[in-house]
Amino acid sequence: MYYSMKTNRDKYTVCKNCVMDTSDSLLKFDENGICDYCQNFNKNIKFQLEDLSKSRHELEQIVKKIKSRKNNKYDCLIGISGGVDSCFLAHFVKKELNLNPLVVHVDTGWNSIESVNNIEKIIDGLNLDLETIVIPWNEMRDLQLAFFKAQHPNLDIPQDHAIFSSLYQYAVKHKIGYILNGGNFSTECIREPLEWAYHASDVRHIKDIHKKYGKIKLNAFPLCDIFTYKIYFRFFKNLKVLQPLNYVDYNKKNAMEQLKNLYGWMKYEHKHYESRFTKFYEGYWLLKKFGYDKRKAHFSSLILTNQMTREEAMEKLDYYPIADDEINNEFNFISQKLDISESKLKLIMQEKNKSFKDYKSSYFIIQFFVKLLRILKLESRLIR
Ligand SMILES: [Zn+2]
């Protein structure tokens, strides 16, 4: 594929170890030019990835506990998007941990051909049960358009929120005590700054934006506040959420190769691009309009875990992830699907950018809890 459009990276100062730069306005450097994400990785995450024999033992103990629960046909619930992490997790949980998961796919209306193919191949290949939850399209569309009109940098809050709240609510309703997800340090040890990607779990924030810019009522759209699932679901409904890929040597390239060979899994261009919307939003909108390139966090995670070189990442970051001759097609597809004209979408793109701070939120309370979790060593990533 021919990438002709150059990104404008020269105005930022780049970390000397990873590829995060001052397009994250809160990025701090030490005297050697190393950013606070790298410092946090060295201090709080690296040792966990180096001591995998201990982790593997811990995971086996957890699996024993899961298996000892006999009250459900399924041992656990797994969400699947068709992306590498969730597909590999399904394989790992069934083949290596010998658990019987119920796989749930939340259809937000934006599945790519690759994601549909991948889900089908994994479910058939592993002989798993699949439940698909379809988000009502009129409400999904209305909330997404509200975020566009709000000039919000994180246009993926509606999709992300719909996915995880559907999974949590489903697990609680059907009394499945464990949710296993594909989250992992290996490809996500650097979390994008909140300036680029504000919490998708803040219902107060979602409601404020929808109240200002939404047109129809959200009746069936699943809303689940961070406090509900972190406190009520955890302590009163006994729902536990685990990330098994953090207990093993998870390597993205190897995982993709294995999935391809075993199940005919199809590769897609970049992390999260299994959603047509996310491809457009992260690959073009967010980068062109706000100057935020999420690949910097993704690549930096791979650099820190020795899965990519810094040079390789720098080379890729010089160009847009979507080729310029593809952009028109993407605009056309997205505006048709959202049922607004292409010219209206382009007008929205030209209007003034806003930040999550321009809307009501539970930012201070959530950050208080994040700090608490970090003090208790239950959260190792830097979230700010
Ligand atoms: Zn760094």
Residues whose N, C-alpha, C, O or C-beta is under 5 A from the ligand:
A	BS01	ZN	C15 N17 C18 M20 I34 C35 Y37 C38
